[in-house]
Every structure is written in C-alpha cells, then in structure tokens.
Amino acid sequence: MDAEERRARRLAEIRAQRGSEERARQIADLEANRRIEPPPRDHTVRVRRTTTAPKPRGPAKTAASGFFGHPWPEWHAMVDAGRTHLVEQAAARSTTTAAALWQHVAEAMELRLGDPTLPMPFLLRDITNRDQPDTGLVLAALVVDEEGQPLPWFDEQHPRPSSWPKHVEALYEHYGEG
C-alpha cells in the first residue's frame, strides 16, 4: 500500500468516527482534562505553546536569527552596502543591474553570495524602506534589467510604469546635489 492509499484510509477512518458516541466521549474527556491556569499575580504575560516547533538544524538556524542564511547584522550590512552602491550610481547619473548590485554587495562585504533570485526583491525592499521615508524616492528604481528597463519590482510599487523615467531623474537630481 503506497502513502496516498494509507492517507486515504486514515482519513476515511477519522471521518467514520465523526458523530459517534466514542468520539463524543473522547472530546468530553479532552475538555475535562484541559487545565485552565489562573493569570499570574505579577501581571506578566505567559505564553503557552500548543505545538512543538521543529528543532533548528545547526547553530541559530531560525527565522528570528537571520534572513536568507545571513545573520541579521550581516543582512543589514548587505542592505547598507547595496544602498551605498545605489547612491553612488545616482550621483553618477547611472543605473545598475541586479547582478552588478549583488556582486558589489558581495565584494563590499567580502562574502561569497549565492544566487540573488530569491533575496534580491527583499534586498531592494529593505533599501527602499531605509531611504524612502527621508527622500520620498525609491532608490531601488536604479536597478534595471539587461535591456535597461525597470524591474517588475518597480512596477509593483508604482502602478504607473510611465513614472519610472521621471523617478530616475528625480533620484539623479537628489543624489547629484551633494
């Protein structure tokens, strides 16, 4: 019997128990055995885990400790390196590709980085989030494809793709002043 057949059989068994007296007794027993603990007197909040999370493999391999395999301090340094590169590009009135940005980050951080396909949109998002509140501009708009067109990521952020050339020119003006 293969895994799919075992799964189908188990589901049929579970469905057959619905509404039965035996299942009703099991549910009543579970409810009767459930402990309700009073709140602590010192008004601290206690968290009661209802499930067991999978154990991390290796040292500190949880979502809370890093992003795309990079510890948070390293990821933030990568965002800083990417932002610096894009500011330099804007000051030089130039654009860059995602591959060139990724290579610059790798060289600046002295890291051997893997494929940028998955982390690149997040890197661009984090660069934008770091800069946009102060400038109102999307610095990541300077990252273009091989033909010099804006990445789909820019179009998702701005519903009017025709605004891209104006946005790039505004970046050139803003960062070219200093």
PyMOL commands that set and color helices and strands:
alter all, ss='L'
color gray80, all
select helices_A, chain A and resi 3-17+21-33+63-65+72-91+98-109+119-135+139-142+152-157+161-177
alter helices_A, ss='H'
color red, helices_A
select strands_A, chain A and resi 66-67+70-71+96-97+143-144
alter strands_A, ss='S'
color yellow, strands_A
deselect
rebuild
show_as cartoon
